[in-house]
Amino acid sequence: SITKERTEVVLQGTSSLDPNDPAAVWEEFEFKCKPGDLRRRPCLISPYHYRLDWLMWFAAFQTYEQNEWIIHLAGKLLAQEEETLSLLGTNPFAGRDPP
């Protein structure tokens, strides 16, 4: 069976010195095939899945305590680790200081 609604985990970063500032601009890390930008054409690679994108879908059904790997993923994105960034579709902080 499938659900009629889908919850998504969205990873964002900001260059703002104060992330709690209402004027802070948050930018989304886009994945290669995970739903995101509505203007982007859907990714079709059937019957395969990008592993990270697939894990992000299942992570939305649970808490981060049940998916500790998300905390490690966020740390690697903050550190701008190239191997991790290569798993994503876009890095909004490319060529800039990390979030």
C-alpha positions as CSV (number, residue, x, y, z in Angstrom):
1,S,0.0,0.0,0.0
2,I,1.0,3.6,-0.4
3,T,0.2,6.7,1.6
4,K,-1.7,9.7,0.2
5,E,0.5,12.2,1.8
6,R,4.3,12.2,2.0
7,T,6.4,13.8,4.7
8,E,9.9,15.0,3.6
9,V,13.1,15.6,5.5
10,V,14.6,18.9,4.2
11,L,18.2,19.8,4.9
12,Q,18.9,23.5,4.8
13,G,21.8,25.8,5.8
14,T,22.3,29.5,6.3
15,S,25.3,31.8,6.1
16,S,23.7,34.1,8.7
17,L,25.7,34.6,11.9
18,D,22.4,34.3,13.8
19,P,20.3,31.4,12.5
20,N,17.4,32.6,14.7
21,D,17.3,36.0,13.0
22,P,14.0,36.2,11.1
23,A,15.9,37.8,8.2
24,A,18.3,34.8,7.9
25,V,18.2,33.2,4.5
26,W,18.0,29.4,4.5
27,E,19.1,27.5,1.4
28,E,18.1,23.9,0.7
29,F,20.5,21.1,-0.2
30,E,18.9,19.4,-3.2
31,F,19.2,15.7,-3.7
32,K,19.6,13.9,-7.0
33,C,16.3,12.2,-7.1
34,K,14.5,13.0,-3.8
35,P,11.4,15.3,-4.4
36,G,12.3,18.9,-3.8
37,D,12.1,21.8,-6.3
38,L,8.7,21.6,-7.9
39,R,10.1,23.2,-11.1
40,R,12.6,20.3,-11.5
41,R,11.6,17.4,-13.7
42,P,11.2,14.1,-11.6
43,C,14.2,11.7,-11.7
44,L,13.5,8.3,-13.3
45,I,16.0,5.6,-12.8
46,S,13.6,2.7,-12.3
47,P,14.0,0.0,-11.0
48,Y,17.0,1.6,-9.1
49,H,17.1,4.2,-6.3
50,Y,19.8,6.5,-5.2
51,R,20.6,5.1,-1.8
52,L,20.8,8.3,0.2
53,D,17.6,9.7,-1.4
54,W,15.8,6.4,-0.5
55,L,17.1,6.5,3.1
56,M,15.8,10.1,3.4
57,W,12.3,9.0,2.4
58,F,12.2,6.4,5.1
59,A,13.8,8.8,7.7
60,A,10.7,11.0,7.3
61,F,8.6,8.2,9.0
62,Q,10.8,8.2,12.1
63,T,12.7,10.5,14.4
64,Y,16.3,11.5,14.1
65,E,17.0,9.4,17.2
66,Q,16.0,6.4,15.1
67,N,18.2,7.6,12.2
68,E,21.4,8.8,13.8
69,W,23.1,8.8,10.4
70,I,21.2,12.1,9.6
71,I,23.2,13.9,12.3
72,H,26.5,12.6,10.8
73,L,25.3,13.6,7.3
74,A,24.5,17.1,8.6
75,G,28.0,17.4,10.1
76,K,29.6,16.3,6.8
77,L,27.6,18.9,5.0
78,L,28.6,21.6,7.5
79,A,32.3,20.6,6.9
80,Q,31.7,20.7,3.1
81,E,33.1,17.1,2.8
82,E,33.5,16.5,-1.0
83,E,32.6,12.8,-0.9
84,T,29.3,13.6,0.9
85,L,28.5,16.6,-1.4
86,S,29.0,14.3,-4.4
87,L,25.9,12.4,-3.2
88,L,23.7,15.5,-3.6
89,G,22.3,17.1,-6.6
90,T,23.3,20.7,-5.7
91,N,25.3,22.4,-3.0
92,P,23.9,25.9,-2.4
93,F,27.2,26.9,-0.7
94,A,29.5,25.9,-3.5
95,G,32.3,28.4,-3.8
96,R,31.3,30.1,-0.5
97,D,32.0,29.6,3.2
98,P,30.2,26.6,4.7
99,P,26.9,27.2,6.4
